[in-house]
């Protein structure tokens, strides 16, 4: 049985610089990390890995010394005005870190154009050894599993994938029966967390929960056993679990990373 990959996602420990994040991942027992090369929002504190060669060297040195590897890089957005060629510098940095997966959001209401741009991104990313994953989120233009699969299949590229995040799967009302039908080749990793309570009616509240308050696996109301049983066995899991409340209470990044990993291992042992 192959050892499952657990990767520490940036959003779980967003306050840390990339070299510090690699240290925390190593100390907590992760084999991989995800690096945020492009901020998800204009407000978030960002460490500019693409622009800062010194920071890249430092991060590469920590990766080398710790044995931790990079699973994915994030986050590219496909927008109406997107020119896919503009992403090349970010893809080159992803390749420099030897990442294999690339996280993509769909922010274009014209699905045909989003599909064409996703196909073009797959073609460009192939040269860098990257697999673009379209992550569906209910407030974007790729809002649920069904739509993300449609875009990726219509793009028709063998390195094109769909990213299932347990939070978005739950909050978008996506269905396990549909997930069970997705071709395993389209699923190269997944993001795991839990979420408490029923789905809010207010999209701003869903967005707030997504960015600030998720739960550790097994400590919320998602059907994570059902989700994991529909995913390929031993699929790498990126633990993306922002817990701003714990951060504000003084719980360290290392403790939070450890809690995420421990609760995930407990959940998997129960399944």
C-alpha positions as CSV (number, residue, x, y, z in Angstrom):
1,X,0.0,0.0,0.0
2,X,1.5,3.3,-1.0
3,X,1.8,6.0,1.7
4,X,-0.8,8.7,1.1
5,X,0.5,12.2,0.5
6,X,-0.6,14.9,2.9
7,X,0.1,18.5,1.9
8,X,-0.1,21.6,4.0
9,X,-2.1,24.3,2.1
10,X,-1.1,27.9,2.3
11,X,-4.5,29.0,3.6
12,X,-4.2,26.9,6.7
13,X,-1.1,28.9,7.8
14,X,-1.5,32.1,5.7
15,X,0.5,34.2,8.1
16,X,3.7,32.2,7.5
17,X,6.4,33.1,4.9
18,X,7.0,30.2,2.5
19,X,10.3,29.1,4.1
20,X,8.6,29.2,7.6
21,X,5.7,27.2,6.1
22,X,8.1,24.5,4.9
23,X,9.6,24.3,8.4
24,X,6.2,23.9,10.0
25,X,5.1,21.3,7.5
26,X,8.3,19.3,8.1
27,X,7.9,19.5,11.9
28,X,4.2,18.5,11.8
29,X,4.8,15.5,9.6
30,X,3.6,16.6,6.1
31,X,5.5,15.3,3.1
32,X,4.3,18.2,0.8
33,X,3.2,21.8,0.8
34,X,1.2,24.0,-1.5
35,X,2.6,27.4,-2.4
36,X,0.5,30.5,-3.1
37,X,2.3,32.2,-5.9
38,X,-0.6,34.6,-6.6
39,X,-2.8,36.0,-3.8
40,X,-6.5,35.0,-3.7
41,X,-7.7,38.4,-2.7
42,X,-6.2,41.9,-2.9
43,X,-6.4,42.2,0.9
44,X,-4.5,39.1,1.9
45,X,-0.9,39.4,3.1
46,X,1.2,38.0,0.2
47,X,4.8,36.8,0.0
48,X,5.8,37.5,-3.6
49,X,7.6,34.3,-4.6
50,X,7.3,35.0,-8.4
51,X,8.9,38.5,-8.1
52,X,11.4,37.8,-5.3
53,X,14.3,35.6,-6.4
54,X,15.8,35.7,-2.9
55,X,12.7,34.4,-1.3
56,X,12.6,31.6,-3.9
57,X,16.2,30.6,-3.1
58,X,15.4,30.6,0.6
59,X,12.3,28.5,0.1
60,X,14.1,26.1,-2.2
61,X,16.9,25.7,0.3
62,X,14.4,24.8,3.1
63,X,12.7,22.3,0.8
64,X,16.0,20.7,0.0
65,X,17.1,20.6,3.7
66,X,13.8,19.3,5.0
67,X,12.9,16.8,2.3
68,X,9.4,18.4,2.0
69,X,8.2,18.7,-1.6
70,X,5.7,21.0,-3.4
71,X,2.5,19.4,-4.5
72,X,0.6,22.4,-6.0
73,X,0.9,26.1,-6.8
74,X,-2.0,28.5,-6.7
75,X,-4.1,30.5,-7.6
76,X,-4.7,31.4,-11.3
77,X,-8.0,33.0,-12.3
78,X,-9.5,32.7,-15.7
79,X,-11.3,36.0,-16.3
80,X,-12.9,37.6,-19.3
81,X,-9.8,39.6,-20.1
82,X,-7.3,36.7,-19.4
83,X,-4.4,36.2,-21.8
84,X,-3.1,32.8,-21.0
85,X,0.5,33.7,-22.1
86,X,0.6,36.2,-19.2
87,X,0.7,33.2,-16.8
88,X,4.0,31.9,-18.1
89,X,6.2,33.5,-15.4
90,X,4.1,31.8,-12.7
91,X,4.2,28.4,-14.4
92,X,8.0,28.7,-14.7
93,X,8.2,29.3,-10.9
94,X,5.9,26.3,-10.4
95,X,8.3,24.2,-12.4
96,X,11.3,25.6,-10.5
97,X,9.6,24.2,-7.3
98,X,8.9,20.9,-9.1
99,X,5.2,21.2,-8.4
100,X,3.0,18.9,-10.4
101,X,-0.4,20.4,-9.8
102,X,-1.8,23.9,-10.6
103,X,-4.9,25.4,-8.9
104,X,-7.2,27.4,-11.2
105,X,-10.4,29.4,-10.5
106,X,-13.1,30.1,-13.1
107,X,-14.1,33.8,-13.0
108,X,-15.6,34.2,-16.5
109,X,-19.4,34.1,-17.0
110,X,-18.8,33.1,-20.7
111,X,-18.4,29.3,-20.2
112,X,-17.2,28.8,-23.8
113,X,-14.4,31.3,-23.4
114,X,-13.5,29.9,-20.0
115,X,-13.3,26.5,-21.6
116,X,-11.0,27.7,-24.4
117,X,-8.8,29.5,-21.9
118,X,-8.6,26.4,-19.7
119,X,-7.5,24.3,-22.8
120,X,-4.9,26.9,-23.7
121,X,-3.6,26.9,-20.1
122,X,-3.3,23.1,-20.2
123,X,-1.3,23.4,-23.4
124,X,1.1,26.0,-21.8
125,X,1.3,24.2,-18.5
126,X,2.2,20.9,-20.1
127,X,5.6,22.4,-21.0
128,X,6.2,22.9,-17.3
129,X,5.0,19.5,-16.1
130,X,1.9,21.0,-14.5
131,X,-1.7,19.7,-14.4
132,X,-4.2,22.6,-14.2
133,X,-7.1,21.8,-11.8
134,X,-10.3,23.8,-12.2
135,X,-11.6,24.3,-8.6
136,X,-15.3,24.9,-8.4
137,X,-16.5,27.3,-5.8
138,X,-20.2,28.4,-5.5
139,X,-19.4,32.2,-5.8
140,X,-17.4,31.8,-9.0
141,X,-18.4,31.0,-12.6
142,X,-17.4,27.4,-12.1
143,X,-19.8,27.0,-9.3
144,X,-20.3,23.2,-8.8
145,X,-18.8,19.9,-9.6
146,X,-21.1,19.3,-12.6
147,X,-20.0,22.6,-14.3
148,X,-16.3,22.1,-13.5
149,X,-16.3,18.6,-15.0
150,X,-18.1,20.0,-18.1
151,X,-15.5,22.7,-18.7
152,X,-12.6,20.3,-18.2
153,X,-14.1,17.6,-20.4
154,X,-15.0,20.1,-23.1
155,X,-11.5,21.5,-23.0
156,X,-10.4,18.0,-23.9
157,X,-6.8,18.1,-22.6
158,X,-5.4,15.0,-20.9
159,X,-3.6,17.1,-18.2
160,X,-6.8,19.0,-17.3
161,X,-8.2,18.1,-14.0
162,X,-11.0,19.0,-11.5
163,X,-10.2,20.0,-7.9
164,X,-12.6,18.8,-5.3
165,X,-12.5,20.8,-2.1
166,X,-14.7,19.3,0.6
167,X,-15.9,22.8,1.7
168,X,-17.0,23.8,-1.8
169,X,-18.4,20.4,-2.5
170,X,-20.7,20.8,0.5
171,X,-21.6,24.5,0.0
172,X,-22.2,24.1,-3.7
173,X,-24.7,21.3,-3.2
174,X,-22.7,19.0,-5.4
175,X,-23.6,15.3,-5.3
176,X,-21.6,12.2,-4.4
177,X,-23.4,10.3,-7.2
178,X,-21.9,12.7,-9.7
179,X,-18.4,12.5,-8.1
180,X,-18.5,8.8,-8.4
181,X,-18.8,9.2,-12.2
182,X,-15.8,11.4,-12.7
183,X,-13.0,9.8,-14.6
184,X,-10.2,9.0,-12.0
185,X,-7.6,10.6,-14.4
186,X,-9.3,13.9,-13.8
187,X,-8.6,13.8,-10.1
188,X,-5.0,14.0,-9.1
189,X,-5.4,15.6,-5.6
190,X,-8.2,16.9,-3.4
191,X,-8.5,19.5,-0.6
192,X,-9.9,18.4,2.7
193,X,-11.5,20.2,5.6
194,X,-14.9,20.1,7.4
195,X,-17.5,22.8,7.9
196,X,-20.1,23.2,10.6
197,X,-23.8,23.9,10.3
198,X,-26.3,23.9,7.4
199,X,-25.5,25.8,4.2
200,X,-26.1,29.5,4.7
201,X,-28.5,31.3,2.3
202,X,-26.1,34.2,2.1
203,X,-23.2,33.8,-0.3
204,X,-21.1,36.4,1.6
205,X,-21.4,34.2,4.7
206,X,-20.3,31.1,2.7
207,X,-17.3,33.1,1.4
208,X,-16.4,34.3,4.9
209,X,-16.5,30.7,6.2
210,X,-14.4,29.5,3.3
211,X,-11.6,32.0,3.9
212,X,-11.7,32.2,7.7
213,X,-13.6,29.4,9.5
214,X,-13.4,25.8,8.5
215,X,-13.3,22.9,10.8
216,X,-10.7,20.1,11.1
217,X,-11.9,16.9,9.4
218,X,-14.4,15.0,11.5
219,X,-15.3,18.1,13.6
220,X,-18.1,19.4,11.3
221,X,-21.1,18.3,9.3
222,X,-19.7,17.3,5.9
223,X,-20.1,13.7,4.8
224,X,-16.3,13.3,4.5
225,X,-16.5,9.5,4.6
226,X,-18.9,9.6,1.6
227,X,-16.7,12.0,-0.2
228,X,-13.5,10.1,0.4
229,X,-15.1,6.8,-0.7
230,X,-16.0,8.5,-4.1
231,X,-12.4,9.7,-4.7
232,X,-9.6,7.5,-6.0
233,X,-7.9,5.5,-3.3
234,X,-4.7,7.0,-1.9
235,X,-5.4,10.4,-3.6
236,X,-3.1,13.1,-2.3
237,X,-4.9,15.3,0.2
238,X,-4.1,19.0,0.6
239,X,-5.3,20.1,4.1
240,X,-6.8,23.6,3.5
241,X,-8.3,24.6,6.9
242,X,-8.2,28.3,7.8
243,X,-9.2,28.7,11.4
244,X,-8.8,32.5,12.0
245,X,-10.5,32.2,15.4
246,X,-7.8,29.8,16.7
247,X,-5.1,32.1,15.2
248,X,-6.6,35.0,17.1
249,X,-6.6,32.9,20.3
250,X,-2.9,32.5,19.9
251,X,-2.8,28.9,18.7
252,X,0.4,28.6,16.7
253,X,0.7,27.7,13.0
254,X,2.6,24.6,14.0
255,X,-0.2,23.5,16.4
256,X,-2.9,24.2,13.8
257,X,-1.0,22.3,11.1
258,X,-0.6,19.4,13.5
259,X,-4.3,19.4,14.5
260,X,-5.2,19.4,10.8
261,X,-3.0,16.4,10.1
262,X,-4.0,14.5,13.3
263,X,-7.7,14.9,12.7
264,X,-7.3,13.8,9.0
265,X,-5.4,10.7,10.0
266,X,-8.1,9.8,12.7
267,X,-10.8,10.3,10.1
268,X,-9.1,8.0,7.6
269,X,-8.4,5.4,10.3
270,X,-12.2,5.4,11.1
271,X,-13.1,4.9,7.4
